[in-house]
Amino acid sequence: MPERGEPAEIYTTLRGRALSITLAELGELPADSPVLAVVMDTGYPEAVATLIGLADGTTSLYFSNGGGMIGGGEHPLDAEATQRLVNAAAGAIGRLSPESDVPLPANGMTHLTAVTPNGWLSASAAEAELGSGEHELSDLFFAAQDVITELRLVEEQKPG
């Protein structure tokens, strides 16, 4: 299996843009929106998979070695799943810690970040632990997995 190399420049740019999103850039959200975006990074041997869900429904899945799926929020089911993810992140704020840096996770680890008007709130855990349903952030992880499922379903429906 190939080892993970340096992230592709486009990946770094798009991920950075999501991590630095502002309320003004998102448009017509309430001024008191607690979460502007959710970024879930999961480390795999060959790449980091990054799910991005913005409060306006914009949804993307990027891979650090290049590629991914963009424009998922244009489909109503993707946008709805992304809104549930953002709401789950708002409900998890008390279980996340302030961060000044959001590094890419090691293999097998997942890093969940809520981008708020006041900065980043994050937590890291093993993907297997989050997926077990026993972790305090499993609900947030499962909401992100629902978004990925919707993205895949829409991608499968696209003409060949």
C-alpha positions in Angstrom: 0.0 0.0 0.0 1.5 3.4 -0.9 2.5 5.6 1.9 0.9 9.0 2.4 3.0 11.8 0.9 2.8 15.5 1.3 -0.8 16.9 0.7 -1.6 18.2 -2.7 -1.6 21.9 -3.0 -5.3 22.1 -4.0 -6.2 20.0 -1.0 -4.3 22.3 1.4 -5.9 25.4 -0.2 -9.5 24.1 0.0 -9.1 22.7 3.5 -7.6 26.0 4.6 -10.4 27.9 3.1 -13.0 25.9 5.0 -11.1 26.3 8.3 -10.9 30.1 7.8 -14.6 30.6 6.7 -16.3 33.6 8.2 -20.0 34.4 8.9 -19.8 37.2 6.3 -18.6 34.7 3.6 -21.6 32.4 4.3 -24.2 35.0 3.7 -27.7 34.8 5.1 -27.0 32.9 8.4 -28.2 34.2 11.7 -25.5 36.4 13.4 -25.6 34.1 16.4 -24.8 30.9 14.4 -22.6 28.9 16.8 -21.0 26.7 14.1 -20.0 28.0 10.6 -18.4 24.8 9.4 -17.5 21.3 10.4 -14.2 19.7 9.2 -13.7 16.0 9.8 -10.2 14.7 8.9 -9.5 11.0 9.0 -6.1 9.5 8.5 -5.5 6.5 6.2 -2.2 5.1 5.1 -2.5 6.5 1.5 -4.2 9.8 2.3 -6.3 11.9 4.7 -10.0 12.1 3.8 -11.5 15.5 4.8 -15.2 16.1 4.9 -16.2 19.7 4.9 -19.8 20.8 5.7 -20.6 24.5 5.8 -23.6 26.0 7.6 -25.0 27.1 4.3 -25.2 23.5 3.1 -22.1 23.5 1.0 -20.5 20.0 1.2 -17.3 18.5 -0.1 -15.1 15.5 0.5 -11.4 16.0 -0.3 -8.4 13.6 -0.3 -4.9 14.9 0.6 -3.4 13.1 -2.4 -5.7 15.0 -4.7 -9.3 14.4 -5.9 -12.6 14.3 -4.1 -16.2 15.3 -4.5 -17.4 18.9 -4.5 -20.7 20.5 -4.9 -22.6 18.0 -2.7 -24.6 20.7 -1.1 -26.4 21.4 -4.4 -28.3 18.2 -3.9 -31.1 18.7 -1.3 -30.4 15.4 0.6 -26.7 16.3 0.9 -27.6 19.8 2.1 -30.0 18.4 4.7 -27.4 15.9 6.0 -24.9 18.7 6.2 -27.3 20.8 8.2 -27.8 17.9 10.6 -24.0 17.7 10.9 -23.6 21.4 11.6 -26.4 21.1 14.2 -24.7 18.1 15.8 -21.5 20.1 16.0 -23.4 22.9 17.7 -24.7 20.4 20.2 -21.1 19.1 20.8 -19.4 22.4 21.4 -19.1 21.6 25.2 -17.2 18.4 24.3 -14.7 20.1 22.0 -11.6 22.1 23.0 -10.2 25.3 21.7 -7.4 24.8 19.1 -4.9 27.2 17.6 -3.8 24.6 14.9 -5.6 21.8 13.1 -2.9 19.3 12.0 -3.7 16.3 9.8 -4.3 13.2 11.8 -2.2 10.1 11.9 -3.4 6.8 10.3 -6.5 5.5 12.1 -7.3 8.8 13.8 -10.1 11.2 13.2 -10.0 14.9 14.0 -13.3 16.7 14.3 -13.3 20.5 14.1 -16.1 23.0 14.5 -15.3 26.3 12.9 -17.0 28.9 15.1 -17.1 32.7 14.8 -14.6 32.7 17.7 -12.2 30.1 16.4 -11.7 26.4 16.2 -13.1 23.8 18.6 -11.7 20.3 18.1 -11.2 16.8 19.4 -9.3 13.8 18.1 -10.1 10.1 18.6 -9.4 6.8 16.9 -11.8 6.2 14.1 -12.7 2.8 15.5 -13.5 4.3 18.9 -15.8 6.9 17.3 -17.4 4.2 15.1 -18.1 2.0 18.1 -20.8 4.4 19.3 -19.2 4.5 22.8 -17.2 7.7 22.4 -18.7 11.0 23.6 -18.4 12.3 20.1 -19.8 9.3 18.3 -23.0 11.2 17.5 -21.0 13.9 15.7 -19.0 11.2 13.9 -22.2 9.4 12.8 -23.7 12.7 11.5 -20.5 13.1 9.4 -20.8 9.6 8.1 -24.4 10.3 7.1 -23.1 13.2 4.9 -20.5 10.9 3.3 -23.2 8.4 2.6 -25.4 11.0 0.9 -22.4 12.3 -1.1 -21.7 8.7 -2.3 -25.4 8.1 -3.2 -25.5 11.3 -5.3 -22.2 10.4 -7.0 -23.5 7.0 -7.9 -26.6 8.5 -9.5 -24.5 10.7 -11.9 -24.4 9.5 -15.5 -21.3 7.6 -16.3 
